[in-house]
Amino acid sequence: MPPLRPRNFSTRIAGVDGIHPTKNVAARMQSRATHKKTRGSQNSQPKQAAAAAKKRSEKSSKLQFSVPTIPQVNASTSTEPATPSTIPVVFPRQLPRPPYKQPSVEAITSIGMQHMLDADPLLIRETVDSLAPGLMAGLHNFTTPGFEKNRITPTVLLDFSQNKAAGLIPPTHMLAIRSKTNAANQGPPSFTLYPAHSMVLAANCASLPPFPAVPPRYPSLPAGQFNVPVWQLVLPSAATYPQLSHFLYTKNTTFLLNSFLPKTTIPTGIASDPSLLAPFAAELAETFTVQLLMKHMMYVYGLWQNTVALGIFVEPLWQTIELMWKILLTAVSIAKGYAHEMLDEEQLVQLQQRQASNAAAGPMTLA
């Protein structure tokens, strides 16, 4: 996977553009369940266990659902109601992880941490994480005097004179971020500026090249004002960058769950207790439409695309992406009648009991 380039360079990341997986991605995600050889007793129990294991191993690495579309009606020419139609949507069962790589020597040197070149990348990230309060304070409560919207300039003036936060660490760069789909369109580029600290991104994003040098501060600038360089990045999903950036600064996985899952009460401990996943997915399937659940899946997919493209190998981030994907895919499977694709036999029995109980209770009547 080629690294992202600064300025106006746009590159395509193979296998992460569309939700429809390419053959090579599907092959990498093919299930590799293995069977233990059994000896001794030939009773029905080991045969049933072997049959269940075989059934699990034969599950496809991708799931396809038919989703109803919204009919387009032209009131001036059509006198009959439009016929609703469906389209097939294919989701991978799992979102694959790319091969591991470490931040480059040049990237670590560019942020002044060359004394830690021989250190474990985790230690480098923890060193940067220890500065989180000051770094986060530098992302807010500033103005950009003279900034012209929709025009990229080499530098941007940041004014922190009204920011009284203690220990504030000003950003080193402004990122001008846009999506690859936007970059391919004709016309003026549409981008959004985000403040950033080079040490945070260099320590966490192995595919980023070294950040451009920060120019010396002009002596004539008033106190609290800084000129920072603008660095343009083209990402697969510009819409999900703010949430990813927040995580890189805070390492808060609960924030990600609340940001990417539909608005509801998420069970405490779901990340560490697998038994909570199926009931929660069933609740989502009962509460929200399939279209909304798939919309949230696209958000998670965009987060995964950015994580792959930037070369982020922070384990809690990957665990959270995989958890959210499994929750939403299970919810969609339940809603579309394919619960057996995601649940084991015990979970299916519990789901049937839940559905029977809900049917017996009937619709809620408001007084």
C-alpha positions in Angstrom: 0.0 0.0 0.0 1.6 3.3 -1.1 1.9 5.9 1.6 -0.2 9.1 1.5 1.6 12.1 0.0 1.5 15.7 1.2 0.0 18.6 -0.8 -2.1 17.9 -3.8 -1.0 14.3 -4.4 -3.9 11.9 -4.6 -3.4 8.1 -4.5 -5.8 5.2 -4.5 -5.6 2.6 -1.8 -6.3 -0.8 -3.3 -9.2 -2.8 -1.8 -10.7 -0.1 0.4 -12.8 2.1 -1.9 -16.1 0.3 -2.1 -18.1 -1.8 0.2 -18.1 -4.6 -2.3 -14.9 -6.6 -1.5 -12.6 -7.6 -4.3 -11.7 -11.2 -4.8 -8.3 -10.9 -3.1 -9.9 -9.3 0.0 -12.5 -12.0 0.2 -9.9 -14.7 -0.2 -7.9 -13.2 2.7 -10.9 -13.2 4.9 -11.9 -16.8 4.0 -12.7 -18.7 7.2 -10.0 -21.2 8.2 -11.8 -23.2 10.9 -10.1 -26.5 11.6 -11.4 -29.7 13.1 -9.8 -31.7 15.9 -9.5 -35.4 15.2 -11.6 -37.4 17.5 -10.9 -40.9 18.9 -12.7 -43.5 20.9 -16.4 -43.2 21.3 -18.5 -43.2 18.1 -21.6 -41.9 19.8 -23.7 -39.1 18.3 -22.3 -36.2 20.4 -18.9 -36.0 18.7 -20.5 -36.5 15.3 -22.9 -33.6 16.0 -20.0 -31.4 17.1 -18.0 -32.3 14.0 -21.1 -31.5 11.8 -21.5 -28.1 13.5 -17.8 -27.3 13.1 -18.1 -28.2 9.4 -21.1 -26.0 9.0 -19.3 -23.0 10.6 -16.3 -23.5 8.3 -18.5 -23.5 5.2 -19.9 -20.0 6.0 -19.1 -17.5 3.3 -16.5 -14.8 4.0 -19.1 -12.2 2.8 -22.8 -11.7 3.3 -25.3 -10.4 0.7 -28.6 -8.7 1.5 -31.4 -7.3 -0.6 -32.2 -3.7 0.4 -35.3 -1.9 -0.8 -34.7 1.3 -2.7 -36.7 4.5 -2.5 -38.7 4.8 -5.8 -38.0 8.0 -7.8 -41.3 9.5 -9.0 -41.6 12.2 -11.7 -44.9 13.9 -10.9 -45.1 15.6 -14.3 -44.8 12.4 -16.4 -45.9 9.5 -14.2 -49.5 8.7 -13.4 -48.9 5.3 -11.8 -47.2 4.7 -8.4 -43.5 3.7 -8.8 -42.7 0.1 -8.3 -40.3 -0.4 -5.4 -37.2 -2.4 -6.1 -34.3 -3.9 -4.3 -30.6 -3.9 -4.7 -28.1 -6.5 -3.5 -25.5 -5.2 -1.0 -22.5 -7.3 -0.1 -20.6 -6.9 3.2 -17.4 -8.7 4.2 -17.8 -10.8 7.3 -14.6 -9.3 8.7 -12.6 -6.2 8.0 -9.0 -7.4 7.4 -6.0 -6.0 9.1 -3.0 -4.9 6.8 0.5 -6.2 7.4 2.1 -4.5 10.4 4.6 -1.7 9.9 6.4 0.7 12.2 6.7 4.5 11.8 9.7 5.4 9.7 13.0 6.7 11.1 12.5 9.9 9.1 9.0 10.4 10.6 10.2 10.0 14.2 13.2 12.2 13.6 11.0 14.9 12.1 9.2 15.3 15.4 12.4 15.6 17.5 12.2 12.1 19.0 15.3 10.7 17.4 16.5 9.7 20.9 13.7 7.1 20.9 14.5 5.5 17.5 15.4 2.2 19.2 12.4 2.2 21.5 9.3 0.1 21.0 6.6 2.0 19.0 4.2 1.5 21.9 6.6 3.4 24.2 6.8 6.2 21.7 3.0 6.4 21.6 2.7 6.3 25.4 5.3 9.2 25.6 3.1 11.3 23.3 -0.1 10.2 25.1 1.3 11.5 28.4 1.0 15.0 26.9 -2.6 14.5 25.9 -4.2 17.3 28.1 -1.9 20.0 26.7 -2.3 18.7 23.2 -6.1 18.5 23.4 -6.2 22.1 24.7 -4.3 23.2 21.6 -7.0 21.9 19.3 -9.7 24.3 20.5 -10.5 27.9 21.3 -8.4 29.6 18.6 -9.2 31.9 15.7 -7.7 32.1 12.2 -7.3 35.8 11.3 -7.3 36.5 7.6 -8.1 32.9 6.6 -10.1 32.7 3.4 -12.5 29.8 3.2 -12.0 27.2 0.4 -8.5 28.5 -0.4 -5.4 26.6 0.6 -2.5 28.8 1.6 1.1 27.6 2.5 0.5 28.7 6.1 -2.3 29.7 8.5 -2.1 32.1 11.3 -3.6 30.8 14.6 -4.5 33.2 17.4 -4.6 31.6 20.9 -4.6 35.0 22.7 -8.1 34.3 24.2 -7.3 30.7 25.2 -6.3 30.6 28.9 -5.9 26.8 29.2 -2.9 25.8 31.3 -0.2 23.8 29.7 -1.5 24.5 26.2 0.6 23.0 23.3 -0.3 24.8 20.0 -0.8 22.7 16.9 2.2 22.3 14.6 0.2 22.0 11.4 -3.2 22.5 9.8 -4.4 19.5 7.8 -6.5 20.3 4.7 -8.5 17.0 4.4 -10.8 15.9 1.6 -12.1 12.5 0.4 -10.7 10.6 -2.6 -14.1 10.7 -4.3 -14.1 14.5 -3.9 -10.6 14.7 -5.2 -11.6 12.9 -8.4 -14.5 15.3 -9.1 -14.1 18.3 -11.4 -14.2 21.8 -10.1 -12.6 23.4 -7.0 -11.7 21.0 -4.3 -13.8 20.9 -1.1 -11.7 20.4 2.0 -11.9 20.9 5.7 -9.1 22.3 7.9 -8.2 20.4 11.1 -5.4 21.4 13.6 -2.9 18.7 14.3 0.3 18.0 16.2 2.9 16.2 14.1 4.0 14.1 17.1 0.6 12.5 17.5 0.2 11.5 13.9 3.9 10.5 13.4 3.7 8.2 16.5 0.5 6.6 15.4 0.4 6.7 11.6 3.1 4.5 10.0 2.1 5.3 6.4 2.4 9.0 6.7 5.6 10.5 5.3 7.6 12.9 7.5 5.8 16.1 8.3 7.0 19.3 6.7 9.2 21.4 8.9 7.5 24.0 11.1 8.8 27.5 10.1 10.4 29.6 12.9 8.0 31.9 14.8 8.0 35.5 13.5 9.4 37.8 16.3 6.9 40.4 15.2 3.8 38.2 15.9 1.9 39.2 19.1 1.9 36.8 22.0 -0.3 33.8 21.5 -0.2 33.9 17.7 1.5 31.2 15.5 2.0 30.6 11.8 1.7 26.9 11.0 2.1 25.1 7.7 -0.9 23.6 5.8 -0.6 20.0 4.8 -3.1 18.6 2.4 -4.2 14.9 2.8 -6.6 12.9 0.6 -8.2 10.2 2.7 -10.8 7.5 1.8 -13.3 8.9 4.3 -12.9 12.6 5.2 -16.2 12.4 7.1 -14.8 10.0 9.8 -11.4 11.8 10.3 -12.6 13.9 13.2 -13.6 10.9 15.3 -10.4 9.1 14.4 -8.3 12.1 15.3 -10.1 12.4 18.7 -9.2 8.8 19.4 -5.6 9.2 18.4 -5.3 12.0 21.0 -7.4 10.4 23.8 -7.3 6.6 23.1 -11.0 6.6 24.2 -12.8 3.6 22.7 -16.1 4.4 24.4 -16.1 7.6 22.4 -15.8 5.6 19.2 -18.7 3.2 20.2 -20.9 6.2 21.0 -19.9 7.9 17.7 -20.4 5.1 15.3 -23.2 3.0 16.7 -26.9 4.1 16.5 -27.9 6.3 19.4 -28.9 3.8 22.2 -27.6 2.5 25.5 -24.6 0.4 24.8 -24.2 -2.4 27.4 -21.3 -1.8 29.8 -18.5 -4.3 29.2 -19.6 -5.4 25.7 -16.0 -5.1 24.5 -14.9 -7.8 27.0 -18.0 -9.9 27.3 -19.0 -11.7 24.1 -22.3 -12.9 25.6 -23.6 -9.3 25.4 -23.1 -8.9 21.7 -26.0 -11.0 20.3 -28.8 -9.5 22.6 -27.5 -6.0 21.9 -27.5 -6.7 18.1 -31.1 -8.1 18.4 -32.1 -4.9 20.2 -30.6 -2.8 17.4 -32.5 -4.9 14.8 -35.8 -4.3 16.6 -35.2 -0.6 17.1 -33.7 0.7 13.9 -34.4 0.2 10.2 -32.0 -1.9 8.0 -31.2 1.2 6.0 -30.0 3.1 9.1 -28.0 0.1 10.4 -26.3 -0.1 7.0 -25.6 3.6 7.1 -23.8 3.2 10.3 -21.9 0.2 8.8 -20.7 2.6 6.1 -19.4 5.0 8.8 -17.5 2.1 10.4 -16.2 1.0 7.0 -14.9 4.6 6.4 -13.1 4.5 9.8 -11.5 1.2 8.8 -10.5 2.7 5.4 -8.7 5.6 7.1 -7.1 3.3 9.6 -5.7 1.2 6.8 -4.6 4.1 4.7 -2.8 5.9 7.5 -1.1 2.7 8.8 -2.5 2.9 12.3 -1.7 -0.2 14.4 -3.2 0.7 17.7 -4.7 -2.5 19.1 -7.6 -0.9 21.0 -8.7 0.9 17.8 -8.7 -2.3 15.8 -10.5 -4.2 18.4 -13.2 -1.5 18.5 -13.6 -1.4 14.7 -14.0 -5.2 14.6 -16.5 -5.1 17.5 -18.6 -2.4 15.9 -18.6 -4.2 12.6 -19.6 -7.5 14.1 -22.4 -5.8 16.1 -23.9 -4.0 13.1 -23.5 -7.0 10.7 -25.2 -9.2 13.3 -28.0 -6.7 13.7 -28.6 -6.5 9.9 -28.4 -10.3 9.6 -31.1 -10.6 12.3 -33.3 -8.0 10.7 -33.0 -9.6 7.3 -33.7 -13.2 8.5 -30.1 -14.4 8.3 -29.3 -14.7 12.0 -27.9 -18.2 11.5 -25.0 -16.6 9.6 -23.7 -14.7 12.6 -25.1 -16.6 15.7 -24.3 -20.1 17.1 -27.1 -22.6 18.0 -27.4 -21.4 21.6 -27.6 -17.8 20.5 -30.2 -18.7 17.9 -32.4 -20.3 20.6 -32.1 -17.2 22.8 -33.0 -15.0 19.9 -36.1 -17.1 19.1 -37.1 -16.9 22.8 -36.7 -13.2 22.7 -38.7 -12.8 19.6 -41.5 -15.0 20.9 -41.6 -13.0 24.1 -41.8 -9.7 22.2 -44.6 -11.2 20.0 -46.6 -12.3 23.1 -46.2 -8.9 24.7 -47.7 -7.2 21.6 -47.3 -3.5 20.6 -46.8 -0.9 23.4 -49.9 1.1 24.1 -49.4 4.7 25.3 -52.0 6.0 27.8 
